């Protein structure tokens, strides 16, 4: 029996979301990260875990809107570097938990959308986007997530090794 495009995409999204397969899922990686650890930047890394989570949220939500609306010519005035930025007025436990939940909800929404859409939608081409098929774009979105989830895992290992300095 041949595996469908839908099944492959759902498997990729599950791996990024909460399925322990070849790599740690975003849920597993983020579940024991404190606010201080989430914003910490380590030597040689330009982004923090929280900033990477913001970047993934931006692109996952953008492509989900595009998929739902079947329109990739969405007005985007935000540069890629800006997608990593933190809202410095919201750096607290509540803000971090909301960020984690928003990232996880994005995966849930994608999985629901893929589960319920017509197979023909996944096979359809996007003329204004390299004539790519939707399934290929979504697969690349999953690869993008996996790449950054790997970055978050490495950063987590580094920030967990950093000893807290007590200045009191």
N, C-alpha and C positions, 0 to 999 in steps of 0.2 A: 504494500500500500504506500502510495506517495504522500508525503507530508505537504500540506497546503502552505501557501504564503502566509495566510492568517495564523496558522499554528506556529510557524517560525517567528513571526513578529511578536506574537504573544509570549513565546518562550524568551525572546530577547528582552522584552519589556519586564517580564517577571524576574529575570536575572538582575536587571538594573534596580528593580524595585525591592523585592523581598525574598527571592528564591536563592538559596545557597546552592550555587552550581559551580562553575569554574572559578568564580571570584566572589568576594564578599559583596553583598548587596548594599545599596545606599542605606537602607533601613538599619542593617547590622552595624555598619560603620558609624553612623551618626547617633546611635542610641545612647552612648555613654560619653559623649563629647560635651564638656562644659562650655559656657559662654566664653570664658577666658581662653580655652583651647580652640574654640571655633574662630576667634578673631586673631589668634597668634600667627605671625608669619615667621617662618624659619629661614635660616641662612640659605640663600640660593633660590628661594621660592618667592615669587612676586605676588602670590595670592594666598589668602587664608582659606580654611575649610568653608567658612561662612560665605566668603566671596565666590568661591567655586559653586556652592549651592545656589546662590543668587543667579549666577550665569546659567546654570542648568535650568532653573525655573523659567528664566526669560525665554530661552530657546524652546523648551518643551511646550510652554504655553503659546508662544508665537506660532509654532508649527501646528499645534492642535487647532488653533483658530483658523489657520489657513486650510487645514484639512476639512474642518466642519463647514467653512464658508466656500470651499473649493476655489479659493482665490489666494494666490501667492504674491500678488501685487499689493500687498499691505503696506501702508505708509509706515516706514520705520526710520525715525529720526535719531535713534540711539545707536552709537557706535559700539562695536563689540567690547572694547575696553570698559565702557560704561556699564555693561551688563554685570560686571563683577563687583560694582560699588556697593558699599554698605550704607544704610540709613543710620547715621551716627546718633540720631535721636531715639533709636529703637534698639540699642545694643544692651539687651538685658535678657533675663531668662524667658520672659514672655515672647519677646521678639525672636529669639533663637528657636523656641518651640514652634512658633508660627511658621518660621522658615522651613523647618523640618517637615511640618505637616503639609505645607504648600507643595514641597517637592514630592512627598509621598502621594498626595492627592493628584498631582499631575500624572504620575504613573498609573494610578487607578483610573483616571479619566481616559487616558490613552488606551488602556486595556479594555475598558468598556466600549470605547468607540470602535476599536478594531474588532472586538467580539460581535458587535451589532451591525456593522456596515456591510454593504453588499460586496461580495468578492470582486465584482466588476470595478468598484471604486478603487480598490487596491491595485488593480491591473491598469487603471486608466492613466493616461499620460498628462503631464503638465507642460503644455506648449511654451509657456512663458518662463519655465524653469528647466532649461536644457533638454526639454522634451522627456524628462525623467518620468518614470512610473512612480506612483505614490508609494508602492511597497518598497522601492529602492530608497526613496527619500526617508521613509520611516526607519528602514534598516540602518541608514547612515546616522539618523538621530540616535538610535540605540548605541551605535559605535561611539558617537560623540559622548553619550552618557557614560559608557563603560570606560572610556579614556579618562574622563574627569573623576569618576568614582575611584579609579586606580590612584589618581593624584591625591584624592582625599584620604585614601588608605595610607599612603606613604606619609602624608602630613600628620595623620593621626599618630602613627608610630613615632614620628619625630617629636610632636608636642607632648606626648605621654612620657617621653624620656626626659624632657626638660624638667629640672627640679624647680619647684616654686621657691623663690627667695623671699624670706620674711624680713622686711625692712624695719620692723618695730623693735 
